[in-house]
Amino acid sequence: MFVKRFYEPSIAQASYLIGCQANGEAIVIDGNRDVDQYLQVAAQEGLRITHVTETHIHADYVSGSRELAHKAGATLYLSDEGDADWKYAFSNEGQPLHHGDRLQLGNIRVDVLHTPGHTPEHLSFLITDGAAADQPIAAVTGDFVFVGDVGRPDLLERAANIKGTMEVGARALWQSLQAFKANEDWLQIWPGHGAGSACGKGISAIPSSTLGYERRFNWAFNVTTEADFVTRVLEGQPEPPAYFASMKRVNKAGPAILGGFTAPPRLADAKLSELLAAGALVVDTRPAAEYAAQHVPGTLNLPLNGSFVTWAGWLVPSAADLYLIVDDATAVRLPEVARLLALIGIDRITGWLGTSAIAASVVLRGTPQMTVADLRTQLSAGAVTLVDVRSANEWAGGHIAGAVHVPLGYLAERCRSLPAGKPLVMQCQSGARSAIATSLLERLGFSGVINLDGGYADWATAGLPIEGTHEPQTARV
């Protein structure tokens, strides 16, 4: 048996290629939109992809299952379990899967388990290497069981806006866990996500585990009552990024066949002013410090770092034409940038401009900065409004007295309700998210917005007044 785990750090997502080296057949489970990577590895190993499936209708990335099956000439298998109101709309393109079904790839047996909770249709797959054993070696668990956590059952309600499904999902998840416990301790857990995914609240960075280990150390296996489990699994979940709602719809209906990733064309420097005058979305990908020193008004600053895809998903509408400003070093990475954005359904990168377009601009601006010492003085005088753009969990763990809380992902839709008449000071944990927030408000027409340098971390380190249950905060960008 050949096994290859593919991991996409930008979305903390894992997929699996499992093949029988005896007869050359292989299956891909939970493939993302970069389908060529699976085909290339299969070819290198002398395998042909004959089966393509996925654990559920994903919320955090565009599924590559449909495109991969089409390109590989493989059979597509989709869950036919769950609620009649939440099923694949393109199931006629493949074969249905139900609890108890079995797929055979040479010596490899894939047994299908219905494990609802994260979503009603969710499946897990027990993998048996028939050449060596008659019992499963591993379970591909998708968003059912993670290392250290379980899948959140609230996304259908909070992301897809299907009311009344959170508690139902939590109870289904509890029942799925009770049934799954019957497997042997040695069963390996191959999950669909790692640390950083918004599909859980405490996912470990460790890539795999065993059922025995999770039974002993995963909180969800150690809750003794269903009622307690329901309460605990629903509390403290992170805000689902805005693009999750569209991903659910896209993956349910059947993602479009992309046909590969292409780099956008370079535009003339003079085009920048024309684009901004027309209200186009222009994203400056330079580091926050460079943007703060000098930028073109009307651009949005999303630094091209590890959080780029996350904040693009929150703040860039998938249907919008997108233009990028990149430096020379980043320009050579544009095919990879296009790939990363396409993973979450942002396909319309219409063009890019070099940083020379900034120098050529008639109007340039810097971003005002404020230290925590100055903020304390200004707050005491009632001279500014402080806006905390951290997550709800961070806010609950401790916040600056008098701050208004609006998480960055919701800032565009809620900014018109912010108090008027005073300068706005944007604050996050360290100053990175607040820098994005400052550029966002400026783009939306707010003037004189200030970024708090060092953020909450500097305020807490200085021993300044804090409200809430103050616990050590994990720095986030």
N, C-alpha and C positions, 0 to 999 in steps of 0.2 A: 504494500500500500504506500502510495506517495501522497504526502500532505504538504501543502504550501499555504501559509498564512500571509495574506496581504494586509498591510496596515497603512491607512491614510491619516497621518498626524493632523492635518488641517481640520479634519472633522472627527478625529479620534475613532475611526471606523475600521472594523476588521471584516475580511471576507476570506473564503476558503476554497481552494482547489484540491480535490481529493480524487486520486486516480488509482486504477488497478494496473499495475505494471505487467501483469500477465496477459491481459487482453487489450490494453491500451485505452480503455474507456475512462472518462473522468466526468466529475460533476463540479459545478461552481455554485456555491451558496452565498447569497447576499452580495453579489458583485455590484460594484459601483459603475459609474459612467465611463471610466477609463477601461474599456473592454479589451484593448489590445494587450494589456499587461497579462491577462489570463491566457490569451491565445499564444503569446510569446513563450511563456513558461511551459505551457502544455506542449508546444512544438519542441522545445528544448529537451523535454523529458520523454519524447516519443509518445505523447498522449493525444487523444482527440476528445474534445469536449462534446459529450453526447447528451448530457443532462444539465439543465440550468434551473435553479429554484431560489427561493428566498424565504426567510422566516415569517415576514409580515409586510404590510404596507408601510413603508418607511416614512418618517417625518423629517429627517435631518439631512437627507441627500437624495438626489435623483437616482433611482434604481437603474442599474445597467442590465438587468436580467433580460428584458425584452430585446434590447439591441444585441447583447451577446448571443442569445439563442438564434437571432436572425443571422448574425455574421458567421457563427460557427456551424450553422445547420443543425443545431441541437434541439431537443424537445424541451419546451418550457413547461414547468410544473408550478402551479399556483394553488395556494390554499383555497379550499371551498368550505372551510369551517367558519363558524361565527355567525354574527347577526346578519339577517337578510338585508338590513339597511346599510351594512358596511362590508361590501365585497368588491373584489376586482371587477372592473367594468370591461376588461378585455380578456376574460378567462377563456373565451372561445378560441383564442390563439394558442392555447396550450392544453395540458392535461390537468384535471382537478386532483387535489390531494386531500385526503381525509385521515383522521386518526386511525392508526392501525395499518395504513398502506405501507408497502415496501417497494423500494427501488433496488434493482440488482445491477451492479456494474462489475462484471467478471466475478472476482472473489469478494468484492466489497458489498456489504448489505447496508442499506440506509432505511431505517425504520422511522416512520412518521408519528410524532406525538403532537396532539393538540394541546397547547399550553397557553390558554387565554389569560388575559389580565392586563398586560401592557396594551394589547389590542385584542378584540374578540376573535380575530382569525389567526392569531399567532401560532406558529408551529415550531417545534424543535426536532432535531434529527439525531437519532442514535446511530453511530457509525461502528460497524463490526468488520474487522479484517478477517474474513472467512478462511484465509490461507493459514492463519495462526491461531484463531480462537473461535469459539461459538457464542461468545457474549460480547457486548459492546465495549469498545475501548474509550469512546468519547461521545459527548453530546454537543452538537452545534446548537447553542441556546439562543442566539440572536439577542433580543432585548428582554428575555425571560429571566435568566440568571446571569449576573455579572460576577467578576471576582470582587467580593466584598459588598455586593449590593444586588438589588433586583430592579427590573424595569419599572418605570413610573407608570401608574395606571390612569393618569389624569390628562394625557395629551389629547385624546379624542375630544374632551370637553374644553380644555384650555387652548388648544391649538386649532382643532377642526371645528370647534363651536357646536359640538353635538351634546346638548344638555343632558344632565342626569346620568352620565356614564362614569364619572370618577369613582363613586363608591361601588357601583356594580363591578367595575373593572378591578378594584382593590379586592373585593370578595372573591372574584374569579381567580385572581392571582394567588390568593391564599390557598384555594382549593388545588390549583395547579402545583403549588409547592408541596402540598401534602402528598399528592400522588407521585411527584418526582422523587420524593425521599425514598421510595421503595427500591430505587436502583442501588447498585453496589458502591461502596465507598471509593473504590479505585477509579470509578468513571471520571474521565477527564472532562473538564468544562472548557469549551472553546466559545467564548462570548463574542457578541457583535460590536462591542465598544470597549474603550479603555478610558482612563482618566481624562477629564476635560469635556466629555460628552454631556449634553444637556438631557440625555435620555435616562439619567439617574442622578442621584444627589451625592453618592459617595463611592463612585467606581474606582477601583484600584488601577494603578498603572501596570500591575503584573499581567502579562498577556494571557495566562491560562491558570487553571486550578484543578482541583478534584472535588467531587461531591463530598467526600469525607472531610476535607479541609473546610469547605463552605458550611457544611453541617455544624462544624464546631465553632467557626469564627465569623460567619456571615450573620449579621443581626437578624435578617429575615427568617433564618432557620431556627432562631432561638426565641422567637416570640411564641407564647404559649396559647394565646386565644385569638380568634379571628377579629374580635372587636379591637383589641390592642394593635393587631397588625394593620388594620384599616386606618386607624388613627396615625400610626407611625409612618406608614408608607406614603400617606398624602401630605404630611406636614414637612415643611422645609424644602420642598422641591424648587429648583431654580426656575426663573421665568423662561418659558419656551421662546426661542427667537422667533421673530415675526415671520420668517420665511417657512417655518414649520407648517403653517396652515396651507400654503400653496404647494409644498412638497407632498403633503397628504393627498391633495386633490390630483396632482400630476401623477403620482405613483398609483393611485386608485384607477385613474382613467386610462393609463398606459403612456409612459414617457415617449416623447418623439425620438425617432432614430437620428442621432446627432451626426454620425459619420466621421468622427474625429475632431481634433481641436486645431484651430487655426489662429495665428497671431494677427491682431488688427493692424491696419496700415498706419504709417506715421502721417500726421497732418502738419501743415505749415504753421509756424509760430503765430502768424497773424490770425489764424483761425480761432484762437482762444477767445479773444474779445467777442467775436461773432457768436460763438457758442454760448458764452455767458449771457450775452444780451438776449439770446433767444430762450433763456431759462434752462439750458441743457445741464445735465448732471455731469460735472467734471470733478473727478477724485484725484487729489494730489497725494501720491503715495510716499512722499518723503517722510523721514522721521519727524516727530512732533517738534523737536527743538528747531530744526531747520524751517519748518512751516511757521512756527511762532515768530521766528526772526524776520521773515519776509515771505509774504504770499499774495496771491491775486484774490481780491475780495470776490466772494461768490463760489469759491471752490470748497470742497469738503475734504478734510484731511483724514485719510485712513492709512496709517503707516503700514508698509508692506512687511509685517512681522508675523509672529505666530498667531495673532488674533485677527489678522486681516479678513479671513473668510468669515469668521463669526460676525464681525461688525458689518461687513458687506451684506451678509444675510439679513441683519437687522435693519440696515439703513438704506440699502439700494433696492428699489423695486425691480423685480425680475423682468417686467415688461418695458422698462425704461432703456433708452439708448444710453450707453455709458461711455464716457471718455476718461482716459487716464493721463496724468502727468507723471512721468518717471524720469529718473536720472539715467546716465549712460550705463551704469552697472546693472540697473534693473531692466533696461531695454532688451538685453539679451535673454532675460528670463520671461519675456512676455508670453511665449507659448505655454510656459508653466503657469503663469498667472491666469491665462485664459482657461487652462485645464482646471485649476482650483475653483474658479468662479463657476465653471460649467457643472462641477460636481453638485452645486446647490441650485442649479437652474438659472444662473445669470449668464445668458448666452450672447447678449447684445452689446459686446464691447466694440463700438463702432470705429474707434480710432484712438491714437495716443499722441501726446506731445512731449517733447523733451523739456528739460528745465530751462532751456534757452527761451522758451515761450514766456517764462516768468520774468526773466531779465528784460525781455522786449516789451513787457506790459507798461502802459502809461501810469496806471494806478497800482501801487503796492501798499501792503499794510502789515503791521506786526500785531501780535496778540499780547495784550496787556497781561502781566503776571503779578501775583500778590503772594507775599509770604504769610505764614500762619500768624506771625507777630502782628503784621499789619491788619490781617483779618480780624484778630481779636479786638483791636482798637476800633475798626470800622463797625463791627457787630455791636460793640458796647455803645457806640454813638448812634446806632440805628441807621447807619448810612448806606448799607448794602443789603441785598437779599442773597443768602447762601443757598445754592441748589446742590444737593447731594445726589449724584447720578449712579451710585453703587446699587447692587442688588438688594432685594428685600431682606435676604438673610444677613448680609453685611450690615445693613441699617439696623436690624434688630439686635445685632451683636454690639452695637455702640455707635453713636453719632454725635455730631456737634450740636449743642443746644441752639435752637432757633432755626435750624436748617429746614428747608423744604425738600421732600424726598420725591424725585422723579427718576427712576432708572433710565439709563442712557437709551436703551432700546425703545422706550415709550416717549422720549423727549419730543420728537417731532409732532406727535399727535396731541401732546398735553402742554406744549410750550405756551400756547395762547392763554392758558389759565394761570400762568406765573404772575406774581404780584408786579405791578407796574410802578413806575415813579422812582425807582432806585436802580443803581447798577447791579447786574447779576454776576455773582461769583460762582463759577462751576467747580465742584469738588468731587473727587473720587478717592480711591485708596492711596495712590501715589502720584497722580497727576496725568496719567496717560489717557484714561477714559474721559476725564474732564477736558483734556485738550481736544479730543474729538467732539465733545459736546459744545465747546466754545466755537469751533469751526461750523458746526451744524446750525447753531443759533444765528451766527453771523450770516450764513447762507440764506437763512429764512427771514432775514431783514432786521434782526436785533442789532443794536449798536452798543458799543462800549462794554461788551461782555469780557469778563476777566477770568483767567485760569488760576486756580490755587496751586502754586508750586509746592510739591511735596505732599499735598492732600491730607487725608485723615491720618496717615501714618506719621507725618511730621507733627500734626496737632497732638496726637496721643503721646508721642515721644516727648514732647515739650511739657507734658503734664497738664494740659489745658482742659477746661471743663467738658465732660462727656455725659450724655444721657443714654439710657438703655442698659442692657446687660453687657457690660464691656468684657469681651474675651479677646485673646490674641487674634488678630486678623491675618489671614493669608493674603499676601500681596497679589493683586491681579492687575492685568494690563488692559 
